[in-house]
């Protein structure tokens, strides 16, 4: 799917979806006040440039850790030839929103696009990404600006178990293990302002 068509589909899917409101309501209902759950969204154009840096290959698998309403997952699916794009989200309200958008996509969009795209899977998982298996990942995105150092340390330990060559994008926070080669670090505009995106490959 070309860029403009993908952007049109993306904007239609998320029309009227207020992730900030859903996140606030979900955290209040559950009593979640962890700063790491602070909500933030990608911009479609910006995320394309970010993901392009990882040079996705046909058949690879993409994961978004803390996927919110699913914007990064759908952008990755629409823009690149991943065999599967997966979002992991701990807040039920946000997870349910992503599932509703997925149902909309499956009903209204997928039947109208090419057969090849029909074989590319989209999946959303409700839970803590530190407790969920994503060992089949080739590209991982973590909107980690508000993650605590403790969470980053646990994530880094998990990343060490991933396959060689996996590319990892972290926002603001950096990985420290020498097994992760920082091949670029650039500033991109996000919904809350500019953030440094660190691009790693596991050696």
Secondary structure, DSSP 8 states (H G I E B T S, - for coil): --HHHHHHHHHHHTTT--HHHHHHHHHHHHT---GGG------HHHHHHHHHTT---TT-EEEEES-TTSHHHHHHHHHS--SEEEEEES-HHHHHHHHHHHHHHHHHTGGGS-HHHHTSEEEEEES-GGGS--TT-SEEEE--TT--HHHHHHHHHHHTTS-TT-EEEEES-----TTEEEEEEEEEEETTEEEEEEEEEE-
